[in-house]
């Protein structure tokens, strides 16, 4: 197995949208999601009830490398209130759009 050091993931503050909080998941795996990075959680306004986990993108891990050096983290999120679209960008520069209207609990 090859070993390498990796930089810490960027710290991103939760995004507050109306009565919802959007939280970037880093360094823990909610509800059996077996990847680190690429996941956001939607919470109610005081973080007492988790409403949804959203896998924004999947990371395919290679067995010959340590898993943590292959993690790809979200580096920015932005919300467009006119379209109800969440824009998510990862460390590789890939951009994803999530229509929050399509998420039943949001």
N, C-alpha and C positions, 0 to 999 in steps of 0.2 A: 504494500500500500504506500502511495506517495503522501508526503506530509508537506504542508505549507501554512504560512500564517495568513490570516485574512483581517482586513480592517473591520472595526466595529460598524454595525449598521447605523445609518443616519437616524438621529432622533427627530421624530415628527410629532408635533403636538396634536392632540385630538382636534377634529374639525366639528364645530357645532353648527347644526343645520336645524333651525326651528326647535323642536323638542327632542331632537335626536343628536347623539354623539357618534361620530365615526372615529374609530380607533384603529391604528395600524398595529397588527400583531407582530411582535418580534420576540424571539427567544422563548416562546412556548407554543405548544401545539394544541389548539382548541378542538375539542370533540373529535379526536382521532384524525385530524388533518396532519399528515405526515410530511410536512415541509416547513421550513423556516423562511418566512418572507412570502409576499404575494397574497397575503390574507388580511382582510379588514373585518372588523366587528361593528355592528350597529347596536348601540345601547340607548336606553331611554335617557332623558336629560340629566339624571343624577347617578348614572352608572350602577343602578341597583338591579336592573333587569336587562340581560342580553337578549336582543330581538333577533339577531341573525349573524351568521358567519358568511362571508363572501370570499370565495377563492377567485381572486382577480386573474391569476395566471398560475400555471403548474410549472414546477421545476423538475426536470428529469435528471436524476442523479446517476452518475457512473460509479460502479462498484470499486473501481481501481483508485478512486480519489476519496479523500475524507469528505464527508457530507458537508461540513461547515464551510469549506472553501468553495463549494458549488452553490451555496445559498445566494439568491438574488433578491435584494430588498427593495421595497418601495422607497423612493427618495422624495416624492412630492405628491400632494393631492390638492386639487382645487375644485370648488363647487361653482357651477353656473346656475344661479337661481332662476334665470329666465327660461332655461330648458330642463331644469331639474336633473342635470347630468353631472356626475362626478368624474373628473379627469384624474387618472392615476398614472404616474410615470415610475419606472423602475430604474435601477442602477445601470442597466444596459441601454437606456434611452428609449425603451419601448413604451408606448403610450396606449392606455386602455381607457375606454369610456363605459361608465355604468349609468344606466337610466334608472334613477332611484324610484321612479314611478312603477317600474316593473317588479320591484321587490315588495311582496305582499305586506310585510310587517313595517315597512318604512313609509 
